[in-house]
């Protein structure tokens, strides 16, 4: 009954916004890849999906696979003063010959294979005389890339060669590409959500303009939060709308970028429903969801379907942009209804003993993976009293060969280790930390996304392996100055810091303590011997203290682009 009520309530909302409209019929797109484990592992053969692993000779920003052996320096981009092997020169004869030989050696002259001829994913554009004469600017490599596409299309008329609309290839050619030339149009700037009519209009115009230049316009879109594969992230209403728009604007192919081979929650459901919407964007995905869950999750299907519908309603009514790289605060603000999730999570665990066979295996994995979301919610609210059973379940994921939970390959083991360190530190300091719950104030500008300073006195360290939660990040100016309260009897002040080189977070160059307007101490942070992602700086306070003191964290050189303050503690 609950499912039916949600369905009846939600359907008019979709219809009112025209989200069920679009191209009719089966086979709307000539190419469709749902980049999730079920498709890549061959478990979705009945859906007749495409697969970049099988269909492309070169995919993504991987042109370097065509470069073998000793090559001329002229294959690489010129910055105007020197050559750099971080980017290619697309008017280079040597580069053309390398790609030509790669195609011949691996795919032959025939066969209709697709090749992505894309610059490396950085902002470098070749500025050699030939590329500049072709039309390259300091930020636009499109003219030289299209030149290379034209040469390859002419050389191999039975294969397909694709440029991109992304980063340094954002200009549309004046003349049409050859009949076997195509383009991958990235939707990275067309944010997921319902609140961006101008961006939607602009993206549709880009597709329409490209459709006049090529009959093979493929859209590269996104269906995951790539920093969190475990928190459920269904986007069926949004994707139905987008797929309709893409088809109507002339797109002929779809690549829905997901978690690749890595586990992500509901990936089997998403693979099946997105495949149906690619075949026909007018398909009623709610009926499909109900049918799929009834068949494949006989015990838990109603619970799963109801929760997905609640998420979809939250997404529709909240009108927030869906983060494709985001932490728990972003998730709760956009696509995860917290109370409903906790009810769903607990209900799934309660039903697990009743499941059997394939359903039991899938639901067990799902329950264990969802422990990550519960742990992040606990951390977000500063209450980790029930964390250890969740950590045990998360460790069970590793036993089932699920080892990472993000695109950046953040490992579950690192997350568990960091969480355990945080818990041990909290237990050790909980009754001694005089600053827990106290208010720290900023005396200098804060980064826009880190204006809430409450994490600095919640008693919990951050996790170096997961940068989204538990600390305040500063990348502004020469550092940050904080006013810290000085409760009676406090004699030691500890500043706790975190770093992660992958995200260019380092320790500040120095930390200073100022009392009554005078700097009384200065220290250089060094990593802890047993936890290199953390550094603790301690100051002994004067016997006579005002109501507050000042802590300044300095950025004295460009090597420190950002630093994370995870906790400020005070002890007798």
Beta strands, then each sheet from edge to edge (+ up, - down):
strand 1: 31-35
strand 2: 56-58
strand 3: 76-78
strand 4: 83-88
strand 5: 114-116
strand 6: 160-165
strand 7: 181-186
strand 8: 217-222
strand 9: 253-257
strand 10: 441-442
strand 11: 472-474
strand 12: 479-485
strand 13: 492-498
strand 14: 510-515
strand 15: 518-523
strand 16: 534-540
strand 17: 548-554
strand 18: 563-571
sheet 1: 1+ 9+ 8+ 7+ 6+ 5+ 2+
sheet 2: 3+ 4-
sheet 3: 10+ 12- 17+ 14- 15+
sheet 4: 11+ 18- 13+ 16-
end
